Amino acid sequence: MMLFGTQRINESGRLEIGGCDTADLAREFGTPLYIMDEELMVENCRRYVRAYKRLYQEGETEIAFAGKAFLTMSMCIIAAREGLSLDVVSAGEINTALKAEYPMERIIFHGNNKSVEEIELALDVNVGRIVIDNLQEIDLLNRIAVGRSKSVDALLRLTPGIDPHTHKLIRTGQADTKFGLNIKDGSAMKGVKAALAAPAINLKGIHCHVGSQLLDTEAHEQAAEVMVAFMKEVLDETGYEVEQLNLGGGLGIRYTESQKPPSIEEFAERVIGVVRREIARLGLRLPRLIQEPGRSIVGEAGATLYTIGAIKEVPITEDPGRRTYVAVDGGMSDNPRPALYDAVYTAFVANKANQRADWLVTIAGKHCESDTLIKDTRIARADAGDLLAVLSTGAYNYSMASNYNRFPSLAAVLVRGGRAEVIVRRGTLDDLLANDVIPERLRSAATSGVGG
Ligand SMILES: Cc1ncc(COP(=O)(O)O)c(C=O)c1O
């Protein structure tokens, strides 16, 4: 059985995470429930920091947590405590960090279409670095900074032209992408020159992110090679020496037992190996090396606990002639990844975790779509009221959730050493109405019973 971090099957045959029995968690906090294993998140942060420090001794390293994977105020505090920088992409994410008193100088602000308001906010709260995506943004950022008599440290997001093996919607390093400045067509060099000429921009370095959920290091190694070669080109053509090289995130995790991503240490070794080799070969100075992992820090640390409800058998034309749908009390509003990316997951009956998983079922959500969480998986025989745990939901679940069908948002608990603490409270039915406005005209029509 695939288990992560502090997950274990206890003497009662139930799944336990962070020393908390999932049946107790369901009783106390209700379902569906996101459960985050603090120890595993912290361990992943520390493994990144340690591996990069150890393997890149002569140079400085920096690990930035990619907030898009899972950002709450508590997560900001954990990242700060572990010495991680924070990658954010919106005013909402900046504000989350701000309210959590995360040190603004450690923020790296991304985005392919930052609004004037977002840039103004970033400058007003003094975020550490802005990653500029395009030529237009160089002008915009410079203008806003000049207007505030400020200067801003910046990186340029580049497109290294690498096509990684992952789902098409999470590939970002190839030439045909909305992100960054293309190296091959000369846009990147144009960007460097424009940024160097912009009086309010301190160009600190370059950035790329080739894609997400990558199960080997090939694309990262190729990207590192292209980026270092570009550093040399920049030095030769402009005399500017790139100080910071940010190679983005992307290391994959295990959603199923068959997926075997490299470990954090193997990943670091491969990527750093290429950076060091290419830097030495081209006679450059080692830049500060930045990596921005999201999924590989929080993904396996999260599980979602559901209650099983309706169970239905239907006839199908393929083998074995029938399909059993096991419906749970959540679905695509708390985990849109199966619908978006055909993402696969592993689940088991959390309160019957030591029973044989030999019942072939399809796990359905309760939304008005086909809303299938897991197609054709084997779980222990279960009944309505049993608990289903879906593993590896710590990344891009909570952060991509919606209120589709007016489902209130889930609670999230942080578990550690037998304690479970709410870090996101469960949304209420009234929360769903918080932004609804009824124009007076409709209100009076409703009360006066005017139809038509
Ligand atoms: C710029 C940037 N950095 C980092 C990440 C994090 O990637 P991952 O969660 O795959 O590590 C992303 C994800 O899309 C990204 O766009």
PDBQT file of the ligand as one rigid body, heavy atoms in Angstrom, charges set to zero:
ROOT
HETATM    1  C1  LIG A 501       6.774  30.005 -12.477  1.00  0.00    +0.000 C 
HETATM    2  C2  LIG A 501       6.476  28.752 -11.747  1.00  0.00    +0.000 A 
HETATM    3  N1  LIG A 501       7.291  28.373 -10.760  1.00  0.00    +0.000 NA
HETATM    4  C3  LIG A 501       7.046  27.265 -10.042  1.00  0.00    +0.000 A 
HETATM    5  C4  LIG A 501       5.943  26.473 -10.303  1.00  0.00    +0.000 A 
HETATM    6  C5  LIG A 501       5.697  25.277  -9.446  1.00  0.00    +0.000 C 
HETATM    7  O1  LIG A 501       5.703  24.092 -10.141  1.00  0.00    +0.000 OA
HETATM    8  P1  LIG A 501       5.538  22.710  -9.394  1.00  0.00    +0.000 P 
HETATM    9  O2  LIG A 501       4.363  22.792  -8.524  1.00  0.00    +0.000 OA
HETATM   10  O3  LIG A 501       5.375  21.739 -10.503  1.00  0.00    +0.000 OA
HETATM   11  O4  LIG A 501       6.802  22.471  -8.630  1.00  0.00    +0.000 OA
HETATM   12  C6  LIG A 501       5.078  26.822 -11.335  1.00  0.00    +0.000 A 
HETATM   13  C7  LIG A 501       3.914  25.985 -11.645  1.00  0.00    +0.000 C 
HETATM   14  O5  LIG A 501       3.169  26.146 -12.541  1.00  0.00    +0.000 OA
HETATM   15  C8  LIG A 501       5.358  28.003 -12.082  1.00  0.00    +0.000 A 
HETATM   16  O6  LIG A 501       4.553  28.393 -13.057  1.00  0.00    +0.000 OA
ENDROOT
TORSDOF 0
